[in-house]
Amino acid sequence: MPIPMPKMKTHSGAKKRFKRSASGKLRGRRAYSSHILEKKSQKRKRNMRRPVEIKKADEPRVNRLLGGK
């Protein structure tokens, strides 16, 4: 059975920003981590280095951008 055309393309910006974990969860960078860092505590900035799970409300949109269901 032929694949219907045109195919879905992965969003270039999204594929650079989000990763799917082995268990299927979406992970991305934390918000508020790129500027105005002087007033944020060391602990807060340190925790921002680690990626965070994408919120349930945003999952369908990110999935669609990544070419998922």
PyMOL Python script that loads the backbone (N, CA, C, O; Angstrom):
from pymol import cmd

cmd.read_pdbstr("""\
ATOM      1  N   MET A   1       0.840  -1.191   0.000  1.00  0.00           N
ATOM      2  CA  MET A   1       0.000   0.000   0.000  1.00  0.00           C
ATOM      3  C   MET A   1       0.881   1.250   0.000  1.00  0.00           C
ATOM      4  O   MET A   1       1.728   1.400   0.881  1.00  0.00           O
ATOM      5  N   PRO A   2       0.699   2.143  -0.966  1.00  0.00           N
ATOM      6  CA  PRO A   2       1.558   3.334  -1.042  1.00  0.00           C
ATOM      7  C   PRO A   2       1.281   4.317   0.086  1.00  0.00           C
ATOM      8  O   PRO A   2       0.168   4.400   0.605  1.00  0.00           O
ATOM      9  N   ILE A   3       2.317   5.056   0.452  1.00  0.00           N
ATOM     10  CA  ILE A   3       2.206   6.071   1.504  1.00  0.00           C
ATOM     11  C   ILE A   3       1.547   7.311   0.905  1.00  0.00           C
ATOM     12  O   ILE A   3       1.990   7.796  -0.137  1.00  0.00           O
ATOM     13  N   PRO A   4       0.487   7.840   1.549  1.00  0.00           N
ATOM     14  CA  PRO A   4      -0.153   9.044   0.990  1.00  0.00           C
ATOM     15  C   PRO A   4       0.795  10.242   1.058  1.00  0.00           C
ATOM     16  O   PRO A   4       1.529  10.412   2.032  1.00  0.00           O
ATOM     17  N   MET A   5       0.770  11.048   0.037  1.00  0.00           N
ATOM     18  CA  MET A   5       1.643  12.202  -0.039  1.00  0.00           C
ATOM     19  C   MET A   5       0.836  13.456   0.220  1.00  0.00           C
ATOM     20  O   MET A   5      -0.379  13.399   0.032  1.00  0.00           O
ATOM     21  N   PRO A   6       1.383  14.564   0.626  1.00  0.00           N
ATOM     22  CA  PRO A   6       2.778  14.694   1.027  1.00  0.00           C
ATOM     23  C   PRO A   6       3.000  14.207   2.452  1.00  0.00           C
ATOM     24  O   PRO A   6       2.077  14.190   3.266  1.00  0.00           O
ATOM     25  N   LYS A   7       4.212  13.817   2.736  1.00  0.00           N
ATOM     26  CA  LYS A   7       4.549  13.335   4.079  1.00  0.00           C
ATOM     27  C   LYS A   7       4.630  14.515   5.048  1.00  0.00           C
ATOM     28  O   LYS A   7       4.845  15.657   4.642  1.00  0.00           O
ATOM     29  N   MET A   8       4.451  14.211   6.354  1.00  0.00           N
ATOM     30  CA  MET A   8       4.616  15.236   7.396  1.00  0.00           C
ATOM     31  C   MET A   8       6.100  15.517   7.543  1.00  0.00           C
ATOM     32  O   MET A   8       6.905  14.586   7.580  1.00  0.00           O
ATOM     33  N   LYS A   9       6.470  16.768   7.625  1.00  0.00           N
ATOM     34  CA  LYS A   9       7.873  17.096   7.866  1.00  0.00           C
ATOM     35  C   LYS A   9       8.055  17.474   9.332  1.00  0.00           C
ATOM     36  O   LYS A   9       7.203  18.130   9.931  1.00  0.00           O
ATOM     37  N   THR A  10       9.181  17.046   9.895  1.00  0.00           N
ATOM     38  CA  THR A  10       9.520  17.409  11.269  1.00  0.00           C
ATOM     39  C   THR A  10       9.886  18.888  11.292  1.00  0.00           C
ATOM     40  O   THR A  10      10.597  19.369  10.409  1.00  0.00           O
ATOM     41  N   HIS A  11       9.402  19.606  12.298  1.00  0.00           N
ATOM     42  CA  HIS A  11       9.702  21.030  12.456  1.00  0.00           C
ATOM     43  C   HIS A  11      11.168  21.175  12.871  1.00  0.00           C
ATOM     44  O   HIS A  11      11.581  20.637  13.899  1.00  0.00           O
ATOM     45  N   SER A  12      11.945  21.896  12.079  1.00  0.00           N
ATOM     46  CA  SER A  12      13.394  22.007  12.310  1.00  0.00           C
ATOM     47  C   SER A  12      13.733  22.588  13.674  1.00  0.00           C
ATOM     48  O   SER A  12      14.654  22.119  14.343  1.00  0.00           O
ATOM     49  N   GLY A  13      12.979  23.621  14.093  1.00  0.00           N
ATOM     50  CA  GLY A  13      13.226  24.244  15.392  1.00  0.00           C
ATOM     51  C   GLY A  13      12.905  23.299  16.529  1.00  0.00           C
ATOM     52  O   GLY A  13      13.624  23.256  17.527  1.00  0.00           O
ATOM     53  N   ALA A  14      11.830  22.543  16.387  1.00  0.00           N
ATOM     54  CA  ALA A  14      11.395  21.631  17.449  1.00  0.00           C
ATOM     55  C   ALA A  14      12.382  20.473  17.631  1.00  0.00           C
ATOM     56  O   ALA A  14      12.654  20.059  18.759  1.00  0.00           O
ATOM     57  N   LYS A  15      12.913  19.956  16.534  1.00  0.00           N
ATOM     58  CA  LYS A  15      13.818  18.803  16.672  1.00  0.00           C
ATOM     59  C   LYS A  15      15.123  19.182  17.369  1.00  0.00           C
ATOM     60  O   LYS A  15      15.795  18.321  17.938  1.00  0.00           O
ATOM     61  N   LYS A  16      15.486  20.481  17.328  1.00  0.00           N
ATOM     62  CA  LYS A  16      16.689  20.941  18.028  1.00  0.00           C
ATOM     63  C   LYS A  16      16.422  21.202  19.506  1.00  0.00           C
ATOM     64  O   LYS A  16      17.343  21.183  20.322  1.00  0.00           O
ATOM     65  N   ARG A  17      15.147  21.449  19.850  1.00  0.00           N
ATOM     66  CA  ARG A  17      14.814  21.857  21.215  1.00  0.00           C
ATOM     67  C   ARG A  17      14.250  20.757  22.094  1.00  0.00           C
ATOM     68  O   ARG A  17      14.360  20.836  23.318  1.00  0.00           O
ATOM     69  N   PHE A  18      13.649  19.734  21.505  1.00  0.00           N
ATOM     70  CA  PHE A  18      12.988  18.684  22.284  1.00  0.00           C
ATOM     71  C   PHE A  18      13.550  17.322  21.959  1.00  0.00           C
ATOM     72  O   PHE A  18      13.926  17.042  20.820  1.00  0.00           O
ATOM     73  N   LYS A  19      13.604  16.462  22.992  1.00  0.00           N
ATOM     74  CA  LYS A  19      14.054  15.076  22.812  1.00  0.00           C
ATOM     75  C   LYS A  19      13.021  14.173  23.451  1.00  0.00           C
ATOM     76  O   LYS A  19      12.396  14.530  24.450  1.00  0.00           O
ATOM     77  N   ARG A  20      12.847  13.002  22.868  1.00  0.00           N
ATOM     78  CA  ARG A  20      11.962  12.014  23.459  1.00  0.00           C
ATOM     79  C   ARG A  20      12.817  11.061  24.286  1.00  0.00           C
ATOM     80  O   ARG A  20      13.824  10.547  23.799  1.00  0.00           O
ATOM     81  N   SER A  21      12.420  10.823  25.537  1.00  0.00           N
ATOM     82  CA  SER A  21      13.189   9.931  26.412  1.00  0.00           C
ATOM     83  C   SER A  21      12.905   8.485  26.015  1.00  0.00           C
ATOM     84  O   SER A  21      12.013   8.225  25.207  1.00  0.00           O
ATOM     85  N   ALA A  22      13.659   7.548  26.578  1.00  0.00           N
ATOM     86  CA  ALA A  22      13.504   6.129  26.255  1.00  0.00           C
ATOM     87  C   ALA A  22      12.101   5.633  26.600  1.00  0.00           C
ATOM     88  O   ALA A  22      11.570   4.743  25.935  1.00  0.00           O
ATOM     89  N   SER A  23      11.503   6.216  27.648  1.00  0.00           N
ATOM     90  CA  SER A  23      10.163   5.791  28.050  1.00  0.00           C
ATOM     91  C   SER A  23       9.070   6.532  27.279  1.00  0.00           C
ATOM     92  O   SER A  23       7.884   6.299  27.512  1.00  0.00           O
ATOM     93  N   GLY A  24       9.465   7.432  26.353  1.00  0.00           N
ATOM     94  CA  GLY A  24       8.494   8.108  25.505  1.00  0.00           C
ATOM     95  C   GLY A  24       8.092   9.492  25.968  1.00  0.00           C
ATOM     96  O   GLY A  24       7.286  10.153  25.312  1.00  0.00           O
ATOM     97  N   LYS A  25       8.641   9.943  27.090  1.00  0.00           N
ATOM     98  CA  LYS A  25       8.296  11.282  27.579  1.00  0.00           C
ATOM     99  C   LYS A  25       9.061  12.328  26.773  1.00  0.00           C
ATOM    100  O   LYS A  25      10.149  12.067  26.260  1.00  0.00           O
ATOM    101  N   LEU A  26       8.466  13.521  26.672  1.00  0.00           N
ATOM    102  CA  LEU A  26       9.124  14.619  25.967  1.00  0.00           C
ATOM    103  C   LEU A  26       9.889  15.469  26.959  1.00  0.00           C
ATOM    104  O   LEU A  26       9.383  15.811  28.028  1.00  0.00           O
ATOM    105  N   ARG A  27      11.128  15.811  26.587  1.00  0.00           N
ATOM    106  CA  ARG A  27      11.951  16.618  27.476  1.00  0.00           C
ATOM    107  C   ARG A  27      12.462  17.833  26.708  1.00  0.00           C
ATOM    108  O   ARG A  27      12.711  17.766  25.504  1.00  0.00           O
ATOM    109  N   GLY A  28      12.614  18.962  27.439  1.00  0.00           N
ATOM    110  CA  GLY A  28      13.098  20.182  26.813  1.00  0.00           C
ATOM    111  C   GLY A  28      13.765  21.068  27.837  1.00  0.00           C
ATOM    112  O   GLY A  28      13.789  20.755  29.028  1.00  0.00           O
ATOM    113  N   ARG A  29      14.307  22.177  27.367  1.00  0.00           N
ATOM    114  CA  ARG A  29      14.982  23.114  28.269  1.00  0.00           C
ATOM    115  C   ARG A  29      14.003  23.799  29.187  1.00  0.00           C
ATOM    116  O   ARG A  29      12.822  23.939  28.870  1.00  0.00           O
ATOM    117  N   ARG A  30      14.500  24.220  30.317  1.00  0.00           N
ATOM    118  CA  ARG A  30      13.679  24.909  31.302  1.00  0.00           C
ATOM    119  C   ARG A  30      13.460  26.368  30.895  1.00  0.00           C
ATOM    120  O   ARG A  30      14.321  26.980  30.263  1.00  0.00           O
ATOM    121  N   ALA A  31      12.325  26.906  31.256  1.00  0.00           N
ATOM    122  CA  ALA A  31      12.027  28.311  30.951  1.00  0.00           C
ATOM    123  C   ALA A  31      12.790  29.245  31.900  1.00  0.00           C
ATOM    124  O   ALA A  31      13.218  28.826  32.975  1.00  0.00           O
ATOM    125  N   TYR A  32      12.953  30.481  31.506  1.00  0.00           N
ATOM    126  CA  TYR A  32      13.595  31.548  32.309  1.00  0.00           C
ATOM    127  C   TYR A  32      15.064  31.265  32.615  1.00  0.00           C
ATOM    128  O   TYR A  32      15.562  31.700  33.654  1.00  0.00           O
ATOM    129  N   SER A  33      15.766  30.552  31.745  1.00  0.00           N
ATOM    130  CA  SER A  33      17.134  30.156  32.090  1.00  0.00           C
ATOM    131  C   SER A  33      18.210  30.852  31.262  1.00  0.00           C
ATOM    132  O   SER A  33      19.393  30.549  31.414  1.00  0.00           O
ATOM    133  N   SER A  34      17.820  31.780  30.387  1.00  0.00           N
ATOM    134  CA  SER A  34      18.830  32.303  29.468  1.00  0.00           C
ATOM    135  C   SER A  34      19.331  33.712  29.759  1.00  0.00           C
ATOM    136  O   SER A  34      20.439  34.054  29.345  1.00  0.00           O
ATOM    137  N   HIS A  35      18.559  34.540  30.454  1.00  0.00           N
ATOM    138  CA  HIS A  35      19.059  35.891  30.748  1.00  0.00           C
ATOM    139  C   HIS A  35      18.461  36.399  32.056  1.00  0.00           C
ATOM    140  O   HIS A  35      17.602  35.756  32.661  1.00  0.00           O
ATOM    141  N   ILE A  36      18.942  37.579  32.478  1.00  0.00           N
ATOM    142  CA  ILE A  36      18.607  38.146  33.803  1.00  0.00           C
ATOM    143  C   ILE A  36      18.946  37.111  34.884  1.00  0.00           C
ATOM    144  O   ILE A  36      18.099  36.741  35.697  1.00  0.00           O
ATOM    145  N   LEU A  37      20.201  36.655  34.873  1.00  0.00           N
ATOM    146  CA  LEU A  37      20.600  35.568  35.771  1.00  0.00           C
ATOM    147  C   LEU A  37      21.184  36.062  37.093  1.00  0.00           C
ATOM    148  O   LEU A  37      21.299  35.290  38.045  1.00  0.00           O
ATOM    149  N   GLU A  38      21.557  37.351  37.161  1.00  0.00           N
ATOM    150  CA  GLU A  38      22.202  37.857  38.377  1.00  0.00           C
ATOM    151  C   GLU A  38      21.312  37.746  39.601  1.00  0.00           C
ATOM    152  O   GLU A  38      21.786  37.436  40.693  1.00  0.00           O
ATOM    153  N   LYS A  39      20.021  37.999  39.421  1.00  0.00           N
ATOM    154  CA  LYS A  39      19.120  37.999  40.580  1.00  0.00           C
ATOM    155  C   LYS A  39      18.632  36.598  40.946  1.00  0.00           C
ATOM    156  O   LYS A  39      17.974  36.424  41.972  1.00  0.00           O
ATOM    157  N   LYS A  40      18.944  35.601  40.124  1.00  0.00           N
ATOM    158  CA  LYS A  40      18.515  34.228  40.416  1.00  0.00           C
ATOM    159  C   LYS A  40      19.588  33.536  41.252  1.00  0.00           C
ATOM    160  O   LYS A  40      20.783  33.744  41.042  1.00  0.00           O
ATOM    161  N   SER A  41      19.155  32.722  42.189  1.00  0.00           N
ATOM    162  CA  SER A  41      20.108  32.072  43.086  1.00  0.00           C
ATOM    163  C   SER A  41      20.912  30.996  42.349  1.00  0.00           C
ATOM    164  O   SER A  41      20.482  30.488  41.313  1.00  0.00           O
ATOM    165  N   GLN A  42      22.081  30.656  42.896  1.00  0.00           N
ATOM    166  CA  GLN A  42      22.930  29.616  42.319  1.00  0.00           C
ATOM    167  C   GLN A  42      22.156  28.321  42.194  1.00  0.00           C
ATOM    168  O   GLN A  42      22.205  27.647  41.165  1.00  0.00           O
ATOM    169  N   LYS A  43      21.437  27.979  43.259  1.00  0.00           N
ATOM    170  CA  LYS A  43      20.681  26.720  43.287  1.00  0.00           C
ATOM    171  C   LYS A  43      19.659  26.680  42.147  1.00  0.00           C
ATOM    172  O   LYS A  43      19.509  25.669  41.461  1.00  0.00           O
ATOM    173  N   ARG A  44      18.972  27.790  41.967  1.00  0.00           N
ATOM    174  CA  ARG A  44      17.952  27.871  40.916  1.00  0.00           C
ATOM    175  C   ARG A  44      18.580  27.732  39.529  1.00  0.00           C
ATOM    176  O   ARG A  44      18.054  27.035  38.662  1.00  0.00           O
ATOM    177  N   LYS A  45      19.724  28.416  39.335  1.00  0.00           N
ATOM    178  CA  LYS A  45      20.411  28.359  38.040  1.00  0.00           C
ATOM    179  C   LYS A  45      20.971  26.963  37.772  1.00  0.00           C
ATOM    180  O   LYS A  45      20.948  26.478  36.641  1.00  0.00           O
ATOM    181  N   ARG A  46      21.467  26.333  38.820  1.00  0.00           N
ATOM    182  CA  ARG A  46      22.016  24.980  38.702  1.00  0.00           C
ATOM    183  C   ARG A  46      20.926  24.003  38.262  1.00  0.00           C
ATOM    184  O   ARG A  46      21.149  23.151  37.402  1.00  0.00           O
ATOM    185  N   ASN A  47      19.741  24.141  38.867  1.00  0.00           N
ATOM    186  CA  ASN A  47      18.626  23.261  38.524  1.00  0.00           C
ATOM    187  C   ASN A  47      18.122  23.490  37.104  1.00  0.00           C
ATOM    188  O   ASN A  47      17.528  22.594  36.503  1.00  0.00           O
ATOM    189  N   MET A  48      18.355  24.684  36.567  1.00  0.00           N
ATOM    190  CA  MET A  48      17.908  24.987  35.209  1.00  0.00           C
ATOM    191  C   MET A  48      18.740  24.295  34.142  1.00  0.00           C
ATOM    192  O   MET A  48      18.328  24.225  32.984  1.00  0.00           O
ATOM    193  N   ARG A  49      19.915  23.780  34.521  1.00  0.00           N
ATOM    194  CA  ARG A  49      20.763  23.098  33.535  1.00  0.00           C
ATOM    195  C   ARG A  49      20.122  21.808  33.053  1.00  0.00           C
ATOM    196  O   ARG A  49      20.270  21.418  31.895  1.00  0.00           O
ATOM    197  N   ARG A  50      19.410  21.155  33.957  1.00  0.00           N
ATOM    198  CA  ARG A  50      18.821  19.853  33.619  1.00  0.00           C
ATOM    199  C   ARG A  50      17.544  20.028  32.815  1.00  0.00           C
ATOM    200  O   ARG A  50      16.737  20.905  33.125  1.00  0.00           O
ATOM    201  N   PRO A  51      17.346  19.210  31.787  1.00  0.00           N
ATOM    202  CA  PRO A  51      16.100  19.288  31.024  1.00  0.00           C
ATOM    203  C   PRO A  51      14.913  18.879  31.892  1.00  0.00           C
ATOM    204  O   PRO A  51      15.067  18.172  32.888  1.00  0.00           O
ATOM    205  N   VAL A  52      13.745  19.333  31.498  1.00  0.00           N
ATOM    206  CA  VAL A  52      12.546  19.078  32.282  1.00  0.00           C
ATOM    207  C   VAL A  52      11.488  18.447  31.378  1.00  0.00           C
ATOM    208  O   VAL A  52      11.507  18.645  30.163  1.00  0.00           O
ATOM    209  N   GLU A  53      10.578  17.696  31.965  1.00  0.00           N
ATOM    210  CA  GLU A  53       9.509  17.065  31.194  1.00  0.00           C
ATOM    211  C   GLU A  53       8.530  18.136  30.708  1.00  0.00           C
ATOM    212  O   GLU A  53       8.188  19.055  31.453  1.00  0.00           O
ATOM    213  N   ILE A  54       8.086  18.012  29.466  1.00  0.00           N
ATOM    214  CA  ILE A  54       7.146  18.959  28.882  1.00  0.00           C
ATOM    215  C   ILE A  54       5.778  18.782  29.548  1.00  0.00           C
ATOM    216  O   ILE A  54       5.358  17.656  29.816  1.00  0.00           O
ATOM    217  N   LYS A  55       5.089  19.887  29.811  1.00  0.00           N
ATOM    218  CA  LYS A  55       3.782  19.850  30.460  1.00  0.00           C
ATOM    219  C   LYS A  55       2.765  19.111  29.581  1.00  0.00           C
ATOM    220  O   LYS A  55       2.848  19.135  28.353  1.00  0.00           O
ATOM    221  N   LYS A  56       1.802  18.454  30.245  1.00  0.00           N
ATOM    222  CA  LYS A  56       0.767  17.677  29.546  1.00  0.00           C
ATOM    223  C   LYS A  56       0.024  18.511  28.516  1.00  0.00           C
ATOM    224  O   LYS A  56      -0.303  18.024  27.434  1.00  0.00           O
ATOM    225  N   ALA A  57      -0.248  19.792  28.857  1.00  0.00           N
ATOM    226  CA  ALA A  57      -1.010  20.665  27.956  1.00  0.00           C
ATOM    227  C   ALA A  57      -0.255  20.938  26.654  1.00  0.00           C
ATOM    228  O   ALA A  57      -0.880  21.151  25.615  1.00  0.00           O
ATOM    229  N   ASP A  58       1.080  20.933  26.697  1.00  0.00           N
ATOM    230  CA  ASP A  58       1.880  21.232  25.505  1.00  0.00           C
ATOM    231  C   ASP A  58       2.282  19.996  24.718  1.00  0.00           C
ATOM    232  O   ASP A  58       2.765  20.111  23.591  1.00  0.00           O
ATOM    233  N   GLU A  59       2.090  18.817  25.296  1.00  0.00           N
ATOM    234  CA  GLU A  59       2.529  17.574  24.647  1.00  0.00           C
ATOM    235  C   GLU A  59       1.959  17.369  23.248  1.00  0.00           C
ATOM    236  O   GLU A  59       2.724  17.063  22.334  1.00  0.00           O
ATOM    237  N   PRO A  60       0.630  17.526  23.033  1.00  0.00           N
ATOM    238  CA  PRO A  60       0.103  17.281  21.688  1.00  0.00           C
ATOM    239  C   PRO A  60       0.744  18.176  20.630  1.00  0.00           C
ATOM    240  O   PRO A  60       1.021  17.729  19.517  1.00  0.00           O
ATOM    241  N   ARG A  61       0.978  19.435  20.978  1.00  0.00           N
ATOM    242  CA  ARG A  61       1.575  20.375  20.022  1.00  0.00           C
ATOM    243  C   ARG A  61       3.004  19.974  19.683  1.00  0.00           C
ATOM    244  O   ARG A  61       3.385  19.958  18.513  1.00  0.00           O
ATOM    245  N   VAL A  62       3.802  19.647  20.711  1.00  0.00           N
ATOM    246  CA  VAL A  62       5.205  19.267  20.488  1.00  0.00           C
ATOM    247  C   VAL A  62       5.267  17.955  19.710  1.00  0.00           C
ATOM    248  O   VAL A  62       6.105  17.793  18.824  1.00  0.00           O
ATOM    249  N   ASN A  63       4.374  17.016  20.046  1.00  0.00           N
ATOM    250  CA  ASN A  63       4.308  15.743  19.307  1.00  0.00           C
ATOM    251  C   ASN A  63       4.064  15.980  17.830  1.00  0.00           C
ATOM    252  O   ASN A  63       4.709  15.366  16.981  1.00  0.00           O
ATOM    253  N   ARG A  64       3.128  16.874  17.522  1.00  0.00           N
ATOM    254  CA  ARG A  64       2.793  17.166  16.122  1.00  0.00           C
ATOM    255  C   ARG A  64       3.982  17.791  15.407  1.00  0.00           C
ATOM    256  O   ARG A  64       4.248  17.476  14.248  1.00  0.00           O
ATOM    257  N   LEU A  65       4.702  18.682  16.101  1.00  0.00           N
ATOM    258  CA  LEU A  65       5.869  19.330  15.483  1.00  0.00           C
ATOM    259  C   LEU A  65       6.986  18.316  15.217  1.00  0.00           C
ATOM    260  O   LEU A  65       7.746  18.451  14.257  1.00  0.00           O
ATOM    261  N   LEU A  66       7.073  17.307  16.075  1.00  0.00           N
ATOM    262  CA  LEU A  66       8.110  16.278  15.919  1.00  0.00           C
ATOM    263  C   LEU A  66       7.682  15.179  14.948  1.00  0.00           C
ATOM    264  O   LEU A  66       8.422  14.222  14.721  1.00  0.00           O
ATOM    265  N   GLY A  67       6.504  15.319  14.387  1.00  0.00           N
ATOM    266  CA  GLY A  67       6.046  14.338  13.400  1.00  0.00           C
ATOM    267  C   GLY A  67       5.419  13.105  14.029  1.00  0.00           C
ATOM    268  O   GLY A  67       5.277  12.075  13.371  1.00  0.00           O
ATOM    269  N   GLY A  68       5.044  13.202  15.300  1.00  0.00           N
ATOM    270  CA  GLY A  68       4.406  12.068  15.978  1.00  0.00           C
ATOM    271  C   GLY A  68       2.907  12.091  15.790  1.00  0.00           C
ATOM    272  O   GLY A  68       2.381  12.868  14.993  1.00  0.00           O
ATOM    273  N   LYS A  69       2.225  11.242  16.523  1.00  0.00           N
ATOM    274  CA  LYS A  69       0.768  11.143  16.403  1.00  0.00           C
ATOM    275  C   LYS A  69       0.066  12.204  17.201  1.00  0.00           C
ATOM    276  O   LYS A  69      -1.164  12.259  17.208  1.00  0.00           O
TER     277      LYS A  69
END
""", "prot")
cmd.dss("prot")
cmd.show_as("cartoon", "prot")
cmd.util.cbc("prot")
cmd.orient("prot")
